[in-house]
């Protein structure tokens, strides 16, 4: 059994996959703010209890490696690394962007077999997305008139939690865009996780860090009482 965690967005998502790669069970919770710290371990426990799975039955842990929310990625990665270290099992790191492409094929069968026309859209604030560029590389791209001009004419699907905000900006784009507002899920990590598992592409549990893409810059700690910099 492989336990999969996806925490790169506001969706807190866990899934359990069989050795053959089928989804045994899943749990997904999303809200307007991050609740991963409060909910992730509870969802894991519920999933394992409901499927009568012991932690010792797990053969690997998969964590959506990013890019995405710094907070969500840190919480999910810490949980995954802790379980891997405690159980002595491998760590897999599939991509939530690939998960969105898989979800796109599931929701829109007309795009099946054409992943190059399914463009992941993880919200990176303002009019920027974490997505794949024309070379298939992860990129932070501003959505304007120059966005993915390589697609040319024909149908294309923009899918992710940043999809809907791009509708107006892509109104004059040559492609015939469809927009699917959605979160990457742990269940949609399964296809890539199975490839990583079968090919032995494991992460170093001690050294693994999420793929933030952008440099992580922590915010200034709040100091409502003025104790950090008291007035003279």
Secondary structure by P-SEA (a helix, b strand, c coil): cbbbbbcccccccccccccccccccbbbbbcccccccccaaaaaaaaaaaaccccccccccccccccccaaaaaaaaaaaaaaaaaabbbbbbbbaaaaaaaaaaaaccccccccccbbbbcccccccccccccccccccccccccccccccccbbbbbccccccccccccccccbbbbbbcccccccaaaaaaaaaaaccccccccccccccccccccccccccccccccc
